[in-house]
């Protein structure tokens, strides 16, 4: 959520993403699963397992560009086959 306005009179809106997180069903309301924020890398991460073993699912990493969250890495493993290393499906270089 993005807050704007003064204390006591703030308004809120959903943050925009250039690529919807893997478990989002509604483009207007992105859904992050097991979300975490890393202050060291200024990145927002989402990790959704397809089953308890963690051998399938998807994960995304985003950085904030002042307007929206930009995808910098995505990994996925569609088939639950005992593979512990998910395939990187998107990778970008972040410049500070």
Secondary structure, DSSP 8 states (H G I E B T S, - for coil): -EEESSTTS-EEE---BSS--TT-SBTTB---SS-EEETTTTEEEEEEESSTT-SSEEEEEEEE-SSSEEEEEEEEE-S-SS--S-EEEEE-----
